[in-house]
Amino acid sequence: MSNVLRIILQRLALGLLTLFVVSVVIFAAVNLLPGDFAQVILGQGATPQAVESIRRDLGLDQPVVLRYFDWLGGALTGDLGTSFAQANFASFVGEGAARGTTVMQQIAPRFANTMFLAGVTALIAVPFAVGLGILAALYRNTAFDKGANVFALTSISSPEFFLAYVLILFLAVLNPILPSLSNIYAGMGLGERLERTLLPALTLTLVVTAHMMRMTRAAIINLLASPYIEMARLKGMSPMRVIVKHALPNALAPIINVIAINLAYLITGVVVVEVVFVYPGIGQLFVDSVKIRDIPVVQACCLIFAAAYILLNLVADILSILSNPRLRHPK
Amino acid sequence: MTEPLLKIRGLTLEGLSDETWTQIVNGVDLDLHRGEVLGLIGESGAGKSTIGLAAMGFTRDGVRISGGSVEFDGIDLVNARMGVKRDLLGKRIAYVAQSAAASFNPAHKLIDQHTEAPVEHGVMNEKESQEDAMRLYERLRLPNPEEIGFRYPHQVSGGQLQRAMTAMAMSCRPDLIIFDEPTTALDVTTQIEVLAAIRDIVEQFGTAAIYITHDLAVVAQMADRIKVLFRGDEVEEAATRTMLDSPQEDYTRSLWAVRSFERPEKPAPAAGAVPVISVDAIDAFYGDVQVLRGVSFDIHEGRTVAVVGESGSGKSTAARCITGLLPPRSGVIRLDGEELPLDYRKRSKEQLRQIQMIYQMADTALNPRKTIGEIIGRPVEFYRGLKGAKRRDRVAQLLHEIELPPGEYIDRLPSELSGGQKQRIGIARALAAEPKFIICDEVTSALDQLVAEGILRLLARLQDERKLSYMFITHDLATVRAISDEVVVMKDGEVVEQGPKREMFSPPHHPYTDLLLSSVPEMDPDWLTNLLEERGRDNIGDAAVNKMA
């Protein structure tokens, strides 16, 4: 067991290192963006003096390296800084920059919403996709298999907004079962929240199913020529049992990895769906902040996205390791 | 006479190759009575495994039953519905596969795989089956029968796994078990304990069995009757003793005669002669694990040194050290008396040229996308600098030397060649460098006996013509007897004995050499019985090896 523990600790350390490198990249990239918050916010009235004064207020006149470590130090202690837009607004009404809403306060509810949507989607999509993959492997090369493939590939090939509108058409307009708008807010009951989240979750399910289903199918079929699968058949086991009990446990590693990548996508890449359903997630906040060059918010979002990717891949790695009995039970 | 348990009539099977169905078994009849053991013997491609599986009403992908009947206890298995067959499989007909390591599911404990069939078929409940498993493990003389089932397959040795698989086949007390080469992948010392265990348990429960193998000496110990197959046809069938004493057919006699090839041992090298390869006290490690301990041996010009030992004894590792692929941590390797850099990357092209290698699996050692001309042409160009027409001429000459007509083979791909032909290409590729020394790593183990003999004769001829030196790694003592001048016996990374062949095959031996030699099955059907009486049940296989440690 110490063996597995060592590998896990190694991966964890590696994950932290990756996160650090990513933070450098994010900071550099964001600072290389053309345009400047002061100029964007002032628009026509951007006199050199006014620009200079805003830049000084926000600390933008400091050297980049200094600003990076300032930001990193803050981020490590849970302080992601103050949104430029909020700080600027605060200074207009005569208060200090420190009184503005912090990035943390701005992001937290949005992030919670995103996680809620991702969670609901995952609960629907993962069992659905893996189950479909298992059935496709079981009935491989039959009409069912081909149908499932066509369905999955069609959904992944269609633009997300199109899928969203199709679902709205069928489930909200023609058969008004679900609300077409998903404007959830704090204090809403769980039932109502779920109801409003269902349509975007279904849309995203269609988007992420193909990958997971096809990997499940391929990973299982890949093993069907193994001698131990033949052995299971020769023991008179039913085809379903052969696949679920004998093939699936050995096919877990690649499936887990594809699931992780898709879950990460659910956290970081769903802005289009959020816009269509007016869902107050982190994606919309991110795009809005990029538009007005609100650097602290953009950086914080990027960091969260990166952390989500790294964390999910880390978990996938660890689960893959644990799915291998050779590592769980050394000689 | 009572109706046989298994009755096969006119069975024909077809295999899919190049998208056309071709017949691979041409109408075979077979009767098997309760409690009887039938040996199916033949070379690869004879159709023995295919027939064995068809006897269970099962075909692999790309194979189909095209005619004839298979009747098990009155049930027609060819036309039975899947559900009917599934009720029989595992419960009344069981299978023991060639490689237990590959046929046990790596994700589940042995005992869970053991109890699966009894529980799913409703023969026993989980707990009864577990207790029964422990009794069977004990009966099959597995160590710690109470505990061993709770291990995963990778935690158990090959010989033990093969016995656990036999126990698994017994789990529902079937009427018939198909043993498909159950000891082919095992070392000789391990093979004995598995053979003894299988024979014992089959006798005890009166189970009928089909025992498939290509090893005559093995089948002689196990079977009541032997059926010889050749390319999908039955050659002959007779009771074991009759078959061994007076085979009727030429083909059968040729199988019996294969072991006759033996070249005379060459005179000892002159005193003071400098060996071509000298390995001097090398220690090698995989990570922190020491795999070679002070290994030393010399190989003189024009001579063959056979390195024997069981899997894990360090034979192939020693070869990797000589080639420089695995630089030893200490020790010296000399070529013609001159010290070689231990890492191949530091050796000169000339030094690299002198040491070539031929591999066990010609299938994987040849690039499937290159033609034979390209495969052999590459070392011709790399070491000899020949290009264009000169290169092609040289390749043709090499093909001629390995007895393949160049015009026919030079533009073919490896997949268009038979196993023996592929191995010949491997030899030609090694010859292309015009080396002094060739390492042959189990080059005949994957081949049928007749084909293997052809390869051995070719290697012997080339050695005589070119004064080549061979390091011949093998676990097969018959091969050692056939071609070697000197023998090095290895065990656990050390050389336990070495000397001229004549001395090695005549007593007194080192006890380990003795164990190895006496573990090789002989044609005598009473060999196993006598050996067990002589040595005692507790003095074979792993137990005997461990006693020596």
Interface residues (C-beta under 8 A of the other chain):
Chain A: A225 S226 P227 Y228 E230 M231 A232 R233 L234 K235 G236 M237 S238 R241 H246 P249 N250 P325 R326 H329 K331
Chain B: L53 M56 F58 R60 D61 K85 R86 D87 L88 L89 G90 K91 A94 Y95 A97 S99 A102 S103 F104 N105 P106 A107 H108 E116 A117 E120 H121 R151 Y152 H154 Q155
